[in-house]
Amino acid sequence: QLQLTESGGGSVLAGESLTLSCAASGTAFGINSMGWFRQSPGKTREMVAMVGGGAARYANSAKGRFTITRRMETMTVDLQMNNLKPEATTVYYCTFSTMNGEDTWGPGTQVTVSS
């Protein structure tokens, strides 16, 4: 069974940077994409960045400022977030998806950006 653990969240000032990291443990077969989502209270979970099939996709709010990096040999995926804005404040979740559509989620890590 696959388990994910996020780290790197915290509190920063607007304009600063954070790098979120996600590490997988357990048995992982057929992982074809990894990514980061975020969710605020009362809102649906939204994609921030995904990588799979040799390509990365970003939410419009993340383009140009966020970079997702996947390391298959260590089963980790990082999200470098630069020039953070207060609206980025929320809980960020890591996810791994398999070719048969199974998704595994981490418990989440809080990011707080103060103006």
C-alpha positions in Angstrom: 0.0 0.0 0.0 1.3 3.4 -1.0 1.6 6.2 1.5 2.5 9.8 0.8 4.1 12.4 3.2 4.3 16.1 2.5 6.8 18.5 4.0 8.1 22.0 3.5 5.0 24.0 4.3 5.1 27.0 6.5 4.6 30.7 6.9 6.3 33.2 4.6 5.9 36.8 3.5 4.6 37.8 0.1 7.3 37.6 -2.5 9.2 34.8 -0.7 9.6 31.2 -1.8 8.8 27.8 -0.4 9.5 24.3 -1.7 7.1 21.5 -0.9 8.3 17.9 -1.0 6.4 14.7 -1.2 7.8 11.3 -0.5 6.2 7.9 -1.1 6.6 4.8 0.9 5.3 1.3 0.5 4.5 -0.5 -2.7 4.0 1.6 -5.8 3.1 0.0 -9.2 2.1 1.7 -12.3 2.5 5.3 -11.1 2.1 7.4 -14.2 1.6 10.9 -12.8 2.3 12.9 -9.7 1.1 16.3 -8.7 0.1 18.9 -6.2 -3.4 20.2 -5.4 -4.7 22.7 -2.9 -8.0 23.1 -1.1 -9.4 25.9 1.0 -12.3 25.5 3.4 -15.6 25.3 1.5 -13.9 25.1 -1.9 -13.2 22.2 -4.2 -9.7 20.8 -4.5 -7.9 22.4 -7.4 -4.9 21.3 -9.4 -1.7 23.4 -8.9 0.8 21.3 -10.9 0.9 17.8 -12.4 3.7 15.9 -14.1 3.3 12.7 -16.1 3.8 11.3 -19.6 6.9 13.5 -19.9 5.0 16.7 -19.5 4.1 19.1 -16.7 0.9 21.1 -16.4 0.3 24.1 -14.3 -2.7 26.0 -13.1 -2.8 29.5 -14.6 -2.0 31.0 -11.2 1.1 28.9 -11.0 2.6 29.4 -14.4 5.9 31.2 -14.4 6.3 31.1 -10.7 6.0 27.4 -9.7 8.0 24.4 -10.8 7.2 20.8 -10.3 10.0 18.2 -10.3 9.5 14.5 -10.2 12.2 11.9 -9.3 11.1 8.4 -10.1 14.2 6.8 -8.6 13.3 8.1 -5.2 9.5 8.4 -5.7 9.5 12.0 -4.7 7.9 15.1 -6.2 8.7 18.7 -5.3 6.9 21.9 -5.9 9.1 25.0 -5.9 6.9 28.1 -5.4 8.4 31.5 -6.0 7.1 35.0 -5.5 4.3 33.7 -3.3 1.1 35.7 -3.0 -1.3 35.9 0.0 -4.0 34.1 -2.1 -1.7 31.0 -2.1 -2.5 30.5 1.5 -4.2 27.1 2.0 -3.5 23.4 2.5 -1.5 21.7 -0.3 -1.9 18.0 -1.1 0.4 15.7 -2.9 -1.1 12.9 -5.1 0.2 10.0 -7.1 -2.0 8.4 -9.8 -1.7 5.0 -11.4 -2.4 3.9 -14.9 -5.7 2.3 -13.8 -7.0 5.5 -12.2 -6.1 4.9 -8.5 -5.2 8.1 -6.7 -3.3 8.3 -3.4 -3.2 11.5 -1.4 -1.0 12.8 1.3 -2.4 14.4 4.5 -1.6 17.9 3.4 0.7 20.7 4.4 -0.3 24.2 5.3 1.1 27.2 3.4 0.5 30.7 4.8 1.6 33.8 2.9 1.3 37.1 4.7 1.3 40.5 3.0 
